[in-house]
Amino acid sequence: MSRMVLGALAALALVGLGAFWWQGRAQVERGAPPPQPVETSEPLPEVPASDPGDLVGPAPPESTELTKEQRRFFRYDRNRDWRITRTEMLSSRTDGFRKLDTDGNNLLDFEEWAVATVTKFEGADADGDNQLTPGEFATTAPKPTKTRRCAC
């Protein structure tokens, strides 16, 4: 216990000493004279005019609007090869672990998480090549929730 108190006091002393040293350097720098201008014998070159005349720059690149399904697909497709590998699918599945907790102990171990994700992946992989095409991936989209118009 005394070692922790002594260590904390020593750390505070070092921090205080560092703060005083830093302030002392600031005072020295503030009181220093400004640098002397450098005298040169040759004249300075003229600054070129910035009038572009009739020049026209290149057009900015056009962006393509992605559909909602394409944006969802690219969240998983990390290397943008239009294929989702099993590793890419498993790497981003960290949310929603509470509904994956099959034994109800409020802890999600890797086996519970991996079984649900692998089952979802294998269900979507129609041709069994361990890769999801955009069409196969579209089957994994969450079902839209119906919202009630009023609560009367």
C-alpha positions in Angstrom: 0.0 0.0 0.0 2.8 2.4 0.9 4.5 1.6 -2.4 1.5 2.7 -4.3 1.2 5.9 -2.4 4.9 6.6 -2.8 4.7 5.8 -6.5 1.7 8.2 -7.0 3.4 11.0 -5.2 6.5 10.5 -7.3 4.4 10.6 -10.5 2.7 13.8 -9.4 6.1 15.3 -8.5 7.5 14.4 -12.0 4.4 15.8 -13.7 4.6 19.1 -11.7 8.4 19.4 -12.4 7.7 18.8 -16.2 5.0 21.5 -16.2 7.3 24.1 -14.5 10.1 23.2 -17.0 7.7 23.6 -19.9 6.5 27.0 -18.7 10.1 28.1 -18.2 10.9 27.2 -21.8 7.9 29.2 -23.0 9.1 32.3 -21.0 12.5 32.0 -22.6 11.1 31.7 -26.1 8.7 34.6 -25.6 11.5 36.9 -24.5 13.8 36.0 -27.4 14.4 38.7 -30.0 12.9 38.2 -33.5 15.1 36.7 -36.2 17.1 39.1 -38.3 16.0 39.4 -41.9 18.5 37.8 -44.4 20.1 40.2 -46.8 20.6 39.0 -50.3 22.4 40.7 -53.1 20.3 39.3 -55.9 16.7 40.5 -56.5 13.7 38.2 -55.7 12.0 36.6 -58.7 8.7 37.9 -59.8 5.6 36.0 -58.8 3.9 34.6 -61.9 0.4 35.8 -62.8 -2.4 33.6 -61.7 -4.7 34.4 -64.6 -5.6 31.0 -66.3 -6.9 32.7 -69.5 -9.0 30.3 -71.5 -7.7 27.1 -69.9 -10.3 24.7 -68.6 -9.5 22.0 -66.1 -10.6 18.4 -66.2 -14.1 17.5 -65.3 -14.6 16.1 -61.8 -15.2 12.4 -61.6 -18.8 11.3 -61.6 -20.0 9.2 -58.7 -22.5 6.4 -59.2 -25.4 6.0 -56.9 -25.5 2.6 -55.3 -28.7 0.9 -54.5 -29.6 0.0 -50.9 -28.8 -3.6 -51.6 -25.4 -2.8 -53.2 -24.4 -0.7 -50.2 -25.4 -3.6 -47.9 -23.5 -6.0 -50.1 -20.3 -3.9 -50.0 -20.4 -3.7 -46.2 -19.5 -7.4 -46.3 -17.4 -7.5 -49.5 -14.2 -5.9 -48.2 -12.0 -6.4 -51.3 -14.7 -5.3 -53.8 -14.4 -8.4 -56.0 -18.2 -8.9 -56.1 -17.9 -12.1 -54.1 -18.4 -12.5 -50.3 -16.2 -15.2 -49.0 -16.9 -17.0 -45.8 -14.2 -15.1 -44.0 -15.6 -11.7 -45.1 -19.1 -12.7 -43.9 -17.9 -14.0 -40.5 -15.6 -10.9 -39.8 -18.5 -8.4 -39.7 -21.1 -10.3 -37.7 -20.6 -8.9 -34.2 -23.9 -7.1 -33.7 -27.0 -8.8 -32.4 -25.3 -11.3 -30.2 -28.2 -11.4 -27.7 -30.5 -13.0 -30.1 -27.8 -15.6 -31.0 -27.4 -16.5 -27.3 -29.0 -20.0 -27.5 -28.4 -21.1 -23.9 -29.6 -17.8 -22.4 -26.7 -17.1 -20.1 -26.2 -13.6 -21.5 -22.8 -14.6 -22.8 -22.2 -15.4 -26.4 -19.4 -17.8 -26.9 -17.8 -18.3 -30.2 -19.5 -21.6 -31.0 -23.0 -20.1 -30.6 -22.1 -17.1 -32.8 -20.3 -19.2 -35.5 -23.0 -21.8 -35.8 -25.7 -19.2 -36.5 -23.5 -17.3 -39.0 -22.3 -20.4 -40.8 -26.0 -21.7 -41.0 -27.0 -18.3 -42.5 -24.1 -18.4 -44.9 -24.7 -22.0 -46.0 -28.4 -21.3 -46.4 -27.7 -18.4 -48.8 -24.9 -20.2 -50.7 -27.2 -21.9 -53.3 -24.5 -23.3 -55.5 -22.3 -24.5 -52.6 -19.1 -22.8 -53.8 -18.4 -21.0 -50.4 -18.9 -17.6 -52.1 -22.0 -15.4 -52.2 -22.9 -13.7 -55.4 -25.0 -10.5 -55.2 -28.1 -12.5 -56.0 -27.4 -15.1 -53.3 -26.5 -12.3 -50.8 -29.8 -10.6 -51.5 -31.6 -13.6 -49.8 -29.9 -12.7 -46.5 -31.6 -9.3 -46.3 -33.5 -8.7 -43.1 -37.2 -8.7 -43.4 -38.7 -5.2 -43.2 -40.6 -4.5 -40.0 -44.2 -3.3 -40.3 -44.8 0.0 -38.5 -48.2 0.8 -37.0 -49.8 4.0 -38.2 -51.3 4.8 -34.9 -51.5 3.4 -31.4 -55.2 3.9 -30.8 
